[in-house]
Amino acid sequence: MTVAEDSRVRLAPGVMLRHDRNRGAWMLMAPERVLTLDDTALAVLRACTGPDAPTIGGAIDALAAEYDAPRGEIATDVLELLADLRLKGYLAP
Amino acid sequence: MSCTAADVDAPYAVLAELTHRCPLRCPYCSNPLALDPASRELDTDGWKRVIDQAADAGALQIHFSGGEPCVRRDLEALVAHATAVGLYSNLITSAVLLDAERLARLKAAGLQHVQISLQDVEPEGADRIGGFKGGHARKLEVARAVVEAGLALTINAVLHRHNIERVDDFIDLALELGAGRIEVANVQYYGWGLTNRAALLPTREQLIAMDHAVRARLPSLAGRIVVDYVVPDYYARRPKACMGGWGRRFMNVTPSGRVLPCHAAETIPGLEFETVFDRPLAAIWRDGAAFARYRGTAWMPEPCQSCDRKEQDWGGCRCQALALAGDAAATDPVCELSDAHGTVAELRDRDAAAEVPWRYRGAAG
């Protein structure tokens, strides 16, 4: 499964981003599943999903600027992560 | 005690069995043989306290289940309460009592996900095994309404001797309905399922054909639908981590408020179960005797104790060890390293070859 830079992604039905105070962690809540997110995954999901989210390419631009990192490296990481989350059903096109 | 309270992580989910009442009579029902009557069910305030306590215990999700949870008129109120305390709500339902209007109310209350069980892919076989005429057509209608409402849909395909050949059709149907997830759920032989094992257990040939069919489909399904598929125990070489390990991820509250490590745990003699009237869920989870009994690895006998998989499968299923080896503290006999593994093959081959009618689940009074 590949995810293109000119496309957008959104959280699949029944998937939500939630902070759990108890565990001190951000999580993706999904049907009968929970995925604990690290800081990178959280930043990518915040940049790429939501009602006003840009295209994935736009989100990569924003992340590269925010973290002052080479765009190519950011793009590789973001596309890989999103493809994995798509494959596992957390994201929808 | 198997481990100290300080070692215990919070539960991920609480299964709230709101009722044992159900219009269906599936012969593999996971409810106990001794069903709670309606008169013993916790009332609305009782369940709201359970929901508060589930959140306090650190649970992230709640599964409203049964019986058929939709027979409870207060389901909307309970979902709303779960949402208010920050729990993610799943509804595990036969769907025959649902319609678009009630789904809209449940969604407004914060429901996120609906899991609908299907008994077969065509009405005749499905309604026969469910013992409820018109059930299948109703389920399909409600499944479509779930997707239209923007809720996540899981199809629970319950496989046994009489429908296992249609596993491909189940997957096609789930895709057609727009489900985000399918559970390819082979019947588990506890409770009613155990009493009907000789009527429901598939043959080895059926099992192999089903397994090949599912594995052949998996690559093309990735990214389209999440598939939860577990090889059925009776034909497996290693056990599965039942409930993700005893007292590790789930706690189950019965209609009358007994607090269990798994829904079949009451079959185990000698375990004492607390109720929601005794102590808060967090305390029962942390050091309740029934939860501590098989939690972790200290309780394990050989060959589990020296096995490098002991923290993967957690010794398998205690109820199955009881049912097949006569001892809940034994290694799950599904494991090929168990002394009792031969028994599984014997019982399996005997029951798979039997030709007996199934007995429908009884009614909860």
Interface residues (C-beta under 8 A of the other chain):
Chain A: M1 A12 P13 G14 V15 M16 R18 D20 N22 R23 M27 M29 A30 P31 E32 V34 R86 L87 K88 G89
Chain B: A10 Y12 A13 G58 L60 Q61 H63 G86 Y88 N90 Q112 H113 Q115 V147 G150 L151 A152 L153 T154 G180 R181 A222 G223 I225 V226
